[in-house]
Amino acid sequence: MPTRAIKILKPFVFLLGLVPLYGMVWSYRTNNLGADPVQSIQHWTGDWTIWMLIASLAITPIRRVLPKLGWLIRFRRMIGLFAFFYATLHLLTYLLLGSGLDLRAVLDALSHGDVSTVRQQWAEVWPTTYEDISKHAFIQLGLLAYTILLALAVTSPQWIMRKMGGRPWRTLHRTAYAAAVLGAIHYWLMVKKGVLTPWKDTAVIAVLLLARILWTRRQRGIGN
């Protein structure tokens, strides 16, 4: 695909990446988030995090199998950043809405430059939040996955890649697979026993990881 066409297409892909956010906001405004809106938002943002991450990881094997679709690589960074974006919303939903924080009071205090109220509000909920994190492995794994996505987002610009060097940068960005695996485990540990909802995401991640392993082994074989 010509570079000009890519430049025209990128804004449309960007807007498509925002569609899930618009859908969530619309559901909130029309009171269609169910009996527990916070939990619905957490599930919504969590689902789109892993779907965006899967989409970004799928681009490489697709372009290897179908070279004519090689132009998709131009959108991998954007889709990966959307995965980080929805992961951030997922984390903020937990910290700001699920922790019992009086968000309305915090926003009101911030609008008046009252930092002390914000500190007080956070000091009240932090012990409970910390205890929650320390008790639940799925939260710990989710935070680890988020840390990986944060590192990938921070190092995504081209100038950072040049500064790091190609090989170290590629090694770091392969940890996206680890983030996906951690995300799948996070999902399994979060749902109730007997619920098999995460199996589809897990299966796709397993296929992508297997494809990566087979490709690496094949390349090493050719090199030998």
KEVEXNU-748852 format. One record per atom (N, C-alpha, C): residue in three letters; x, y, z. Coordinates in steps of 0.05 Angstrom, whole numbers, padded with zeros to 5 digits, always signed. Atoms other than C-alpha are relative to their C-alpha. Layout:
alaXYZ;...
END
This chain:
met+00017-00024+00000;met+00000+00000+00000;met+00018+00025+00000;pro-00016-00025+00001;pro+00028+00069-00018;pro+00000+00015+00026;thr-00003-00015-00025;thr+00053+00114+00038;thr-00023+00020+00003;arg+00022-00020-00001;arg+00000+00166+00020;arg-00026-00012+00010;ala+00024+00014-00009;ala-00055+00115+00029;ala+00001-00006+00030;ile-00004+00006-00029;ile-00026+00095+00097;ile-00006+00025+00017;lys+00005-00025-00014;lys-00027+00168+00119;lys-00029+00007+00002;ile+00029-00005+00001;ile-00100+00174+00098;ile-00015-00019+00018;leu+00014+00021-00015;leu-00119+00109+00132;leu+00005+00002+00030;lys-00007+00000-00029;lys-00085+00122+00199;lys-00020+00015+00017;pro+00021-00013-00016;pro-00136+00173+00224;pro-00025-00016+00004;phe+00024+00018-00002;phe-00192+00124+00209;phe+00005-00023+00020;val-00007+00021-00019;val-00156+00069+00247;val+00000+00011+00029;phe-00001-00013-00026;phe-00145+00117+00305;phe-00029+00004+00011;leu+00027-00004-00008;leu-00219+00134+00307;leu-00014-00027+00007;leu+00010+00026-00006;leu-00236+00060+00305;leu+00009-00010+00027;gly-00010+00007-00026;gly-00192+00050+00365;gly-00014+00013+00023;leu+00015-00014-00021;leu-00234+00100+00403;leu-00029-00009+00002;val+00028+00009+00000;val-00300+00066+00386;val-00008-00014+00026;pro+00007+00013-00025;pro-00298+00021+00448;pro-00004+00020+00023;leu+00002-00020-00021;leu-00287+00082+00492;leu-00027+00015-00003;tyr+00025-00014+00005;tyr-00346+00118+00460;tyr-00023-00018+00008;gly+00021+00019-00007;gly-00389+00055+00469;gly-00003-00002+00030;met+00001+00001-00029;met-00371+00052+00543;met-00012+00025+00012;val+00011-00025-00010;val-00386+00126+00554;val-00030+00002-00006;trp+00028+00000+00007;trp-00452+00119+00517;trp-00016-00018+00018;ser+00014+00018-00018;ser-00472+00059+00559;ser-00003+00012+00027;tyr+00001-00013-00027;tyr-00455+00098+00622;tyr-00022+00022+00000;arg+00019-00023+00001;arg-00496+00159+00600;arg-00029-00010-00003;thr+00027+00011+00004;thr-00556+00115+00581;thr-00007-00021+00021;asn+00005+00019-00022;asn-00551+00073+00645;asn-00003-00028-00009;asn+00001+00028+00010;asn-00537+00009+00607;asn+00025-00016+00008;leu-00023+00014-00009;leu-00478-00015+00648;leu-00007-00022+00021;gly+00008+00021-00018;gly-00519-00063+00690;gly-00002+00009+00029;ala+00003-00006-00028;ala-00527-00068+00765;ala+00025+00010+00013;asp-00026-00009-00011;asp-00453-00057+00778;asp+00016+00014-00022;pro-00014-00014+00022;pro-00427-00003+00731;pro+00030-00001+00001;val-00030+00001-00003;val-00356-00004+00760;val+00011-00026-00011;gln-00009+00026+00009;gln-00349-00078+00748;gln-00003-00003-00031;ser+00004+00001+00029;ser-00378-00070+00677;ser+00022+00015-00014;ile-00021-00015+00012;ile-00327-00016+00662;ile+00027-00015+00002;gln-00024+00015-00004;gln-00271-00059+00690;gln+00002-00023-00021;his+00000+00022+00019;his-00291-00118+00646;his+00003+00011-00028;trp-00001-00012+00027;trp-00301-00073+00585;trp+00029+00008-00007;thr-00028-00009+00006;thr-00232-00040+00590;thr+00019-00023+00000;gly-00018+00023-00001;gly-00199-00106+00608;gly-00002-00016-00026;asp+00003+00015+00025;asp-00229-00141+00548;asp+00013+00014-00024;trp-00011-00015+00022;trp-00208-00086+00500;trp+00030+00002+00002;thr-00029+00000-00003;thr-00138-00085+00529;thr+00011-00025-00013;ile-00011+00025+00010;ile-00127-00158+00513;ile-00006-00004-00030;trp+00006+00002+00029;trp-00162-00153+00445;trp+00019+00017-00017;met-00019-00018+00014;met-00119-00094+00424;met+00028-00012+00000;leu-00026+00013-00002;leu-00057-00131+00448;leu+00002-00023-00019;ile+00001+00023+00018;ile-00077-00193+00409;ile+00002+00010-00029;ala+00000-00011+00027;ala-00089-00151+00347;ala+00028+00010-00008;ser-00027-00009+00006;ser-00020-00119+00352;ser+00020-00023-00004;leu-00018+00023+00003;leu+00014-00186+00361;leu-00006-00016-00025;ala+00007+00015+00023;ala-00024-00217+00304;ala+00011+00011-00026;ile-00009-00013+00025;ile+00003-00168+00253;ile+00025-00013-00012;thr-00025+00012+00010;thr+00072-00200+00249;thr-00004-00027-00014;pro+00004+00026+00015;pro+00050-00272+00233;pro-00017+00004-00025;ile+00017-00004+00023;ile-00003-00246+00185;ile+00017+00010-00024;arg-00016-00010+00022;arg+00048-00207+00144;arg+00021-00020-00009;arg-00019+00021+00008;arg+00095-00267+00144;arg-00014-00021-00018;val+00016+00019+00015;val+00040-00313+00117;val-00010+00013-00026;leu+00010-00015+00023;leu+00012-00260+00070;leu+00016+00026-00004;pro-00018-00023+00004;pro+00068-00214+00047;pro-00013+00025-00011;lys+00014-00023+00012;lys+00019-00170+00009;lys-00013+00018+00021;leu+00011-00015-00022;leu-00008-00148+00076;leu+00021+00012+00018;gly-00022-00011-00015;gly+00060-00124+00099;gly-00004+00028+00010;trp+00006-00028-00008;trp+00033-00053+00104;trp-00013+00002+00027;leu+00012+00000-00026;leu-00004-00073+00167;leu+00019+00007+00022;ile-00020-00006-00021;ile+00061-00065+00205;ile+00000+00029+00007;arg+00001-00029-00005;arg+00051+00010+00199;arg-00020+00008+00021;phe+00021-00005-00019;phe-00008+00004+00246;phe+00005-00014+00027;arg-00005+00016-00024;arg+00023-00042+00298;arg+00005+00017+00025;arg-00006-00018-00023;arg+00050+00014+00342;arg-00025+00013+00011;met+00025-00013-00008;met-00017+00050+00343;met-00018-00019+00016;ile+00017+00019-00013;ile-00055-00012+00361;ile+00011-00008+00027;gly-00013+00007-00025;gly-00004-00030+00415;gly-00005+00022+00021;leu+00004-00023-00018;leu-00012+00040+00445;leu-00029+00001+00009;phe+00027+00002-00009;phe-00087+00030+00446;phe-00004-00021+00021;ala+00001+00020-00021;ala-00076-00033+00486;ala+00009+00012+00026;phe-00009-00013-00024;phe-00037+00008+00536;phe-00020+00020+00010;phe+00021-00020-00007;phe-00091+00062+00535;phe-00023-00013+00015;tyr+00022+00014-00013;tyr-00146+00013+00553;tyr+00009-00014+00026;ala-00011+00012-00025;ala-00101-00021+00604;ala+00002+00022+00022;thr-00001-00023-00019;thr-00091+00048+00637;thr-00028+00006+00010;leu+00028-00004-00009;leu-00167+00058+00639;leu-00009-00022+00018;his+00007+00024-00017;his-00174-00012+00668;his+00012+00004+00028;leu-00013-00004-00026;leu-00124+00004+00723;leu-00012+00024+00015;leu+00011-00023-00013;leu-00153+00073+00737;leu-00029-00006+00011;thr+00027+00007-00010;thr-00223+00043+00743;thr+00002-00014+00027;tyr-00004+00014-00025;tyr-00197-00003+00797;tyr+00009+00019+00023;leu-00012-00017-00021;leu-00157+00051+00834;leu-00020+00023+00008;leu+00016-00024-00005;leu-00207+00109+00827;leu-00029-00007+00006;leu+00028+00006-00004;leu-00275+00075+00825;leu-00004-00025+00018;gly+00003+00025-00015;gly-00266+00005+00854;gly+00011+00001+00028;ser-00014-00001-00026;ser-00225+00027+00914;ser-00017+00013+00022;gly+00017-00015-00019;gly-00281+00067+00947;gly+00008+00029+00003;leu-00008-00028+00000;leu-00247+00133+00932;leu-00024+00018-00008;asp+00022-00019+00007;asp-00296+00192+00932;asp+00010+00017-00023;leu-00011-00013+00024;leu-00279+00212+00861;leu-00012+00028-00004;arg+00012-00026+00003;arg-00329+00269+00860;arg+00013+00021+00017;ala-00013-00018-00019;ala-00297+00300+00921;ala+00029+00006-00009;val-00028-00004+00010;val-00227+00290+00891;val+00000+00019-00024;leu+00001-00017+00023;leu-00246+00323+00825;leu-00007+00029+00008;asp+00007-00027-00010;asp-00279+00381+00862;asp+00024+00013+00013;ala-00023-00011-00014;ala-00217+00390+00905;ala+00021+00008-00021;leu-00019-00007+00021;leu-00172+00389+00843;leu-00007+00025-00015;ser+00009-00024+00014;ser-00214+00441+00809;ser+00005+00025+00016;his-00006-00023-00017;his-00201+00486+00868;his+00029+00001+00010;gly-00028+00001-00007;gly-00128+00468+00874;gly+00005-00010+00029;asp-00002+00010-00028;asp-00140+00433+00941;asp+00013-00028+00000;val-00015+00025+00001;val-00086+00380+00941;val-00002-00015+00026;ser+00002+00013-00026;ser-00093+00365+01015;ser-00024-00019+00002;thr+00024+00017+00000;thr-00163+00337+01005;thr+00005-00026-00016;val-00006+00023+00017;val-00138+00292+00950;val+00018-00020+00015;arg-00017+00017-00016;arg-00083+00266+00995;arg-00015-00014+00022;gln+00016+00012-00021;gln-00132+00254+01051;gln-00018-00022-00010;gln+00017+00020+00012;gln-00180+00216+01006;gln+00016-00025-00007;trp-00016+00023+00007;trp-00124+00172+00980;trp+00011-00015+00024;ala-00010+00012-00025;ala-00096+00160+01050;ala-00021-00018+00013;glu+00022+00015-00012;glu-00164+00134+01071;glu-00005-00027-00015;val+00006+00025+00015;val-00170+00082+01015;val+00025-00017-00005;trp-00024+00014+00007;trp-00097+00063+01005;trp+00005-00026+00016;pro-00004+00025-00015;pro-00092+00013+01064;pro-00017-00023-00010;thr+00018+00021+00010;thr-00152-00025+01038;thr+00009-00010-00028;thr-00009+00007+00027;thr-00126-00023+00966;thr+00025-00016+00001;tyr-00025+00014-00003;tyr-00057-00046+00987;tyr-00005-00029+00010;glu+00007+00027-00010;glu-00087-00104+01026;glu-00013-00017-00022;asp+00013+00014+00022;asp-00130-00122+00966;asp+00021-00010-00020;ile-00021+00007+00019;ile-00069-00123+00921;ile+00017-00023+00011;ser-00017+00020-00012;ser-00028-00164+00970;ser-00013-00027+00003;lys+00014+00025-00004;lys-00082-00217+00977;lys-00007-00014-00026;his+00010+00011+00025;his-00101-00228+00905;his+00021-00002-00022;ala-00021+00004+00020;ala-00053-00258+00855;ala-00008+00011-00027;phe+00009-00010+00027;phe-00096-00237+00795;phe+00006+00030-00003;ile-00006-00028+00001;ile-00086-00164+00814;ile+00030+00004-00004;gln-00029-00002+00002;gln-00011-00174+00822;gln+00009-00006-00029;leu-00007+00007+00027;leu-00006-00207+00754;leu-00009+00022-00020;gly+00009-00022+00017;gly-00048-00152+00723;gly+00018+00024+00001;leu-00019-00023-00003;leu-00001-00099+00751;leu+00026-00006-00014;leu-00025+00007+00014;leu+00059-00137+00724;leu-00004+00003-00030;ala+00005-00003+00029;ala+00027-00140+00655;ala-00001+00029-00007;tyr+00002-00029+00006;tyr+00012-00066+00659;tyr+00027+00013+00000;thr-00027-00011-00001;thr+00084-00051+00678;thr+00015-00006-00026;ile-00013+00006+00026;ile+00107-00087+00615;ile-00011+00018-00022;leu+00012-00018+00020;leu+00057-00048+00572;leu+00010+00028+00003;leu-00010-00027-00004;leu+00081+00016+00604;leu+00028+00003-00011;ala-00027-00001+00011;ala+00153+00000+00586;ala+00000+00000-00030;leu+00002+00001+00029;leu+00133-00016+00515;leu-00011+00027-00011;ala+00011-00025+00010;ala+00092+00048+00508;ala+00021+00022+00002;val-00021-00021-00004;val+00149+00092+00536;val+00022-00003-00021;thr-00022+00005+00019;thr+00199+00060+00488;thr-00009-00002-00029;ser+00010+00004+00027;ser+00154+00060+00427;ser+00009+00021-00021;pro-00009-00020+00020;pro+00178+00125+00394;pro+00026-00009-00015;gln-00022+00007+00017;gln+00228+00117+00337;gln+00027+00009+00012;trp-00025-00010-00009;trp+00280+00161+00370;trp+00011-00016+00024;ile-00008+00017-00022;ile+00281+00117+00432;ile+00011-00026-00010;met-00010+00025+00012;met+00290+00055+00389;met+00028+00004-00011;arg-00027-00005+00010;arg+00350+00088+00355;arg+00020+00004+00023;lys-00017-00004-00023;lys+00378+00108+00423;lys+00007-00026+00014;met-00005+00026-00013;met+00370+00038+00452;met+00016-00019-00018;gly-00012+00019+00018;gly+00394+00002+00390;gly-00020-00021-00008;gly+00021+00018+00011;gly+00354-00046+00347;gly-00004-00026+00016;arg+00002+00026-00013;arg+00370-00112+00382;arg-00012+00002+00029;pro+00012-00003-00027;pro+00356-00089+00455;pro-00029+00009-00001;trp+00027-00010+00002;trp+00294-00053+00432;trp-00019-00023-00008;arg+00016+00023+00009;arg+00267-00115+00396;arg-00003-00020+00023;thr+00001+00018-00022;thr+00284-00158+00456;thr-00021+00009+00021;leu+00020-00011-00019;leu+00244-00112+00502;leu-00028-00003-00011;his+00027+00000+00011;his+00185-00109+00455;his-00012-00028-00004;arg+00011+00027+00001;arg+00180-00184+00450;arg-00014-00007+00027;thr+00014+00005-00025;thr+00157-00181+00523;thr-00030+00006-00002;ala+00028-00003+00004;ala+00090-00162+00494;ala-00015-00027+00002;tyr+00011+00027-00002;tyr+00078-00237+00490;tyr-00004-00007+00030;ala+00003+00006-00029;ala+00091-00242+00565;ala-00023+00016+00012;ala+00022-00016-00009;ala+00042-00185+00577;ala-00027-00014-00007;ala+00024+00013+00009;ala-00010-00223+00536;ala-00006-00025+00017;val+00003+00024-00017;val+00002-00288+00575;val-00009+00007+00028;leu+00008-00010-00026;leu-00002-00251+00641;leu-00028+00010+00001;gly+00028-00009+00002;gly-00066-00218+00618;gly-00020-00023+00000;ala+00018+00023+00001;ala-00097-00285+00602;ala-00002-00014+00027;ile+00000+00012-00027;ile-00077-00314+00670;ile-00016+00018+00019;his+00015-00020-00016;his-00104-00250+00703;his-00030-00004-00004;tyr+00029+00004+00007;tyr-00170-00262+00667;tyr-00010-00026+00013;trp+00008+00026-00011;trp-00174-00336+00688;trp-00003+00001+00031;leu+00002-00002-00029;leu-00160-00320+00761;leu-00022+00019+00010;met+00020-00020-00008;met-00210-00263+00762;met-00028-00011-00001;val+00027+00010+00003;val-00271-00302+00738;val-00005-00022+00020;lys+00008+00021-00019;lys-00310-00350+00781;lys+00007-00027-00010;lys-00007+00027+00007;lys-00292-00423+00782;lys-00022-00012-00017;gly+00019+00012+00018;gly-00324-00460+00725;gly-00008+00017-00024;val+00005-00019+00022;val-00331-00398+00681;val+00022-00003-00021;leu-00020+00006+00020;leu-00296-00412+00615;leu+00003+00023-00021;thr+00000-00022+00018;thr-00304-00343+00583;thr+00028+00007-00011;pro-00026-00008+00010;pro-00228-00330+00577;pro+00012-00019-00020;trp-00014+00020+00016;trp-00215-00392+00535;trp+00006+00009-00029;lys-00004-00008+00028;lys-00222-00358+00467;lys+00025+00018-00002;asp-00023-00017-00001;asp-00172-00303+00484;asp+00026-00016+00005;thr-00023+00017-00007;thr-00125-00355+00514;thr+00009-00016-00024;ala-00006+00017+00024;ala-00129-00399+00452;ala+00014+00017-00021;val-00013-00017+00020;val-00111-00341+00406;val+00028+00008+00008;ile-00027-00007-00010;ile-00053-00320+00450;ile+00019-00023-00003;ala-00016+00025+00002;ala-00028-00392+00452;ala+00009-00004-00029;val-00007+00004+00029;val-00030-00396+00375;val+00021+00021-00008;leu-00019-00020+00007;leu+00007-00330+00368;leu+00028-00005+00013;leu-00026+00007-00013;leu+00060-00351+00419;leu+00013-00024-00013;leu-00011+00023+00013;leu+00069-00418+00385;leu+00011+00008-00027;ala-00010-00009+00026;ala+00076-00384+00317;ala+00026+00015+00003;arg-00025-00014-00005;arg+00130-00339+00347;arg+00023-00019+00006;ile-00020+00020-00008;ile+00167-00398+00377;ile+00010-00016-00025;leu-00007+00015+00024;leu+00164-00438+00312;leu+00016+00017-00020;trp-00014-00018+00018;trp+00187-00378+00271;trp+00029+00004+00010;thr-00026-00004-00011;thr+00246-00366+00318;thr+00017-00025-00004;arg-00015+00025+00004;arg+00267-00439+00315;arg+00007-00004-00030;arg-00005+00002+00029;arg+00261-00438+00239;arg+00023+00018-00009;gln-00021-00019+00007;gln+00305-00376+00234;gln+00027-00009+00010;arg-00025+00010-00011;arg+00357-00407+00279;arg+00010-00024-00016;gly-00007+00023+00016;gly+00356-00470+00237;gly+00012+00009-00026;ile-00011-00011+00025;ile+00368-00429+00174;ile+00027+00012+00005;gly-00026-00012-00007;gly+00424-00392+00209;gly+00022-00020+00004;asn-00020+00021-00004;asn+00458-00457+00226;asn+00007-00014-00027;
END
